[in-house]
C-alpha cells in the first residue's frame, strides 16, 4: 500500500493528512480517490497541485511500490 500525504487545503478538504491506499500506479491511486472522495479528486486535478512520489516531483503516471510515499502539494504562499 502506498502512503499518501495531503497538505494544506487538500488535507482540510479530505479530513485526513496521511493514509495507506492500495494502488500499483499513480493513476490507480487517483482512481481510488475519485471513487472514495470526488471532491478531493476534483481538487487534485487543479493545475497548481503538484505530486511527489518518493520525494520527487512527477508529472506523469508512475508505478508505485508497496513502500512508496505519494504527496499531493497544493500551491504554497509565503515568502
Backbone as a ProteinNet text record, in pm:
[ID]
protein_1_A
[PRIMARY]
XXXXXXXXXXXXXXXXXXXXXXXXXXXXXXXXXXXXXXXXXXXXXXXXXXXXXXXXXXXXXXXXXXXXXXXXXXXXXXX
[TERTIARY]
83.7	0	87.4	48.2	121.7	79.3	174.6	148.2	119	-0.9	-43.7	-48.2	12.7	17.1	-53.1	-137	-203.9	-158.4	-145.7	-101.2	-199.5	-195.3	-272.8	-421.5	-478.4	-622.6	-669.2	-579.6	-616.9	-647.9	-565.5	-589.3	-717	-738	-859.7	-983.7	-978.5	-1091.7	-1120.1	-1015.3	-1031.1	-1064.3	-1018.3	-1037.9	-932.4	-825.1	-713.8	-585.1	-472.7	-342.7	-255.8	-280.4	-200	-287.4	-266.7	-348.2	-275.2	-296.6	-242.8	-350.3	-311.2	-406.7	-347.6	-426.2	-376	-377.1	-259.9	-250.8	-115.8	-116	7.2	65.9	-18.3	27.9	-34.9	21.2	-35.3	-176.2	-198.1	-331.6	-432.6	-392.1	-480.2	-512.1	-414.1	-434.9	-535.1	-518.3	-612.7	-753.2	-762.7	-892.7	-957.6	-877.2	-929	-983.1	-907	-950.5	-1079.5	-1088.6	-1209.1	-1332.6	-1318.2	-1430.4	-1467.1	-1367.9	-1390.7	-1430.7	-1373.2	-1394.2	-1386	-1497.6	-1496.5	-1450.8	-1482.7	-1441.5	-1289.1	-1228.2	-1082.7	-1020.6	-1075.3	-1024.5	-1029.3	-1138.9	-1153	-1045.1	-1020.9	-918.8	-779	-753.8	-622.2	-597.6	-703.9	-690	-647.5	-648.9	-609.8	-467	-442	-307.9	-196.7	-228.3	-124.8	-90.1	-167.8	-139	-28.2	79.1	193.8	187.3	248.1	251.5	396.3	431.3	565	551.9	634.2	641.4	782.2	788.4	916.7	1005.8	944.4	1009	1065	1012.7	1049.3	922.4	920.7	804.4	786.2	662.4	630.2	516.3	513.5	407.7	324.1	373.2	306.4	271.8	201.3	171.6	301.9	317.8	436.2	392.6	475	449.6	480.2	402.1	423.5	466.6	557.2	596.7	510.9	504	426.4	472.7	601.5	653	659.8	601.9	605.9	530.7	580.9	515.7	471	342.7	286.7	236.2	286.2	244.3	177	60.7	-8.7	10.8	68	110.8	30.4	-50.4	-123.4	-28.6	-72.4	12	43.2	164.1	206.4	217.3	194.5	216.9	312.5	368	463.7	584.5	681.6	796.2	910.1
-119	0	124.2	221.1	347.2	435.1	504.7	601.6	735.4	787	910.1	1022.7	1135.1	1252.8	1368.5	1437.7	1557.9	1675.9	1789.9	1910.1	2024.3	2121.3	2243.8	2220.1	2292.3	2286.7	2149.1	2069.6	1934.3	1847.4	1857.4	1782.5	1831.6	1961.5	2016.7	1964.9	1962.1	1915.1	1767.3	1687	1542	1501.8	1580.9	1544.1	1446.8	1428.9	1344.3	1396.8	1365.6	1410.5	1295.6	1177.9	1061.8	938.8	856	735.9	634.6	507.8	399.5	362.9	362.6	335.1	229.1	124.6	20	68.1	73.7	115	73.2	30.8	-10.4	101.9	200.3	313.4	441.7	552.8	681.3	697.6	653.2	661.9	577.9	460.7	374.9	441.2	504.4	574.1	688.1	765.6	874.5	819.7	705.2	641.9	599.8	548	508.1	631.5	740.2	864.5	915.2	908	953.8	878.6	748.9	668.6	694.2	726.4	747.8	890.9	987.3	1128.7	1214.9	1225.4	1302.6	1447.5	1509.9	1649.5	1659.2	1565.1	1563.4	1536.9	1441.5	1411.7	1536.6	1607.5	1732.5	1832.6	1847	1940.4	1898.8	1769	1720.1	1747.5	1771.9	1798.2	1941.6	2029.3	2168.6	2173.9	2258.8	2264.9	2300.1	2373.5	2416.4	2309.4	2202.6	2095.3	2007.8	1993.5	1912.7	1776.6	1678.4	1542.8	1498.9	1445.2	1390.4	1243.1	1161.3	1019.5	993.7	944.4	919.5	1044	1156.6	1287.5	1343.2	1296.9	1352.5	1395.6	1518.9	1567.7	1488.5	1451.6	1376.6	1447.1	1430.4	1488.6	1383.2	1261.1	1154.1	1041.1	942.1	823	747.5	698.5	620.1	497.7	394.2	274.9	306.2	246.7	263	129.9	136.3	18.1	16.3	-96.3	-101.3	1	35.9	131.8	274.5	299.9	434.2	535.3	657.8	771	867.2	900	992	1114.2	1230.6	1355.3	1444.3	1498	1593.4	1730.3	1822.5	1951.4	2064.9	2133.3	2247.6	2365	2468.8	2588.2	2642.6	2686.8	2743.9	2895.2	2963.5	3108.1	3142	3255.7	3295.6	3359.4	3386.8	3449.3	3466.5
0	0	0	-77.7	-81.8	35.7	89.8	196.8	128.5	147.3	81.4	183.9	147.4	233.7	164.8	238.8	189.4	273	210.2	279.6	257.3	347.8	334.5	315.5	219.9	197.6	152.6	91.6	50	171.3	274	397.8	465.9	463.7	524.3	451.8	320.6	240.4	266	270.4	286.6	430.1	527.3	666.5	717.6	641.2	683.5	620.8	682.7	632.1	582.2	634	595.7	593.7	491	477.8	391.8	418.1	335.8	233.4	104.5	-2	-94.2	-124.7	-213.8	-358.9	-420.9	-560.8	-617.5	-743.6	-810.8	-895.8	-930.7	-1010.8	-956.7	-996	-955.3	-1012.8	-1135.9	-1196.7	-1117.4	-1074.3	-994.8	-860.6	-801.5	-674.7	-692.8	-799.9	-827.8	-851.7	-919.3	-941.1	-810.7	-719.9	-588.9	-515.4	-518.8	-453.8	-517.9	-650.4	-721	-673	-650.9	-603.9	-459.3	-377.2	-234.2	-200.7	-271.9	-236.7	-362.6	-435.6	-561	-543.9	-432.5	-410.7	-398	-328.2	-318	-454.1	-527.6	-661.3	-748.7	-744.4	-821.4	-781.4	-651.9	-604.1	-650.7	-658	-701.5	-849.3	-926.6	-1069	-1099.6	-1000	-1022.5	-1075.6	-1175.9	-1236.1	-1137.7	-1032.8	-938.3	-834.4	-826.4	-730.3	-788.4	-711.4	-754	-685.5	-748.7	-694.4	-682.9	-567.1	-545.4	-509.1	-571	-538.6	-487.1	-366.5	-300.6	-304.7	-275.5	-262.2	-392.1	-506	-636.1	-707.6	-758.2	-830.5	-959.1	-986.8	-1108.2	-1181.4	-1312.7	-1395.1	-1465.1	-1470.2	-1542.4	-1447.5	-1500.4	-1422.5	-1396.2	-1276.1	-1241.1	-1161.4	-1166.5	-1086.2	-940.1	-851.8	-708.1	-649	-554	-476.9	-350.1	-282.8	-158.4	-54.6	-57.4	41.3	-12.3	-130	-188.3	-102.9	-107.7	-42.5	-152.4	-152.4	-251.2	-175.8	-214.8	-150.5	-254.1	-218.4	-301.4	-237.3	-315.1	-262.8	-325.8	-247.3	-302.8	-319.9	-391	-401.7	-263.2	-246	-117.4	-132.6	-22.6	-23.6	89.4	83.1	186.5	121.4	201.2	139	232.5
[MASK]
+++++++++++++++++++++++++++++++++++++++++++++++++++++++++++++++++++++++++++++++

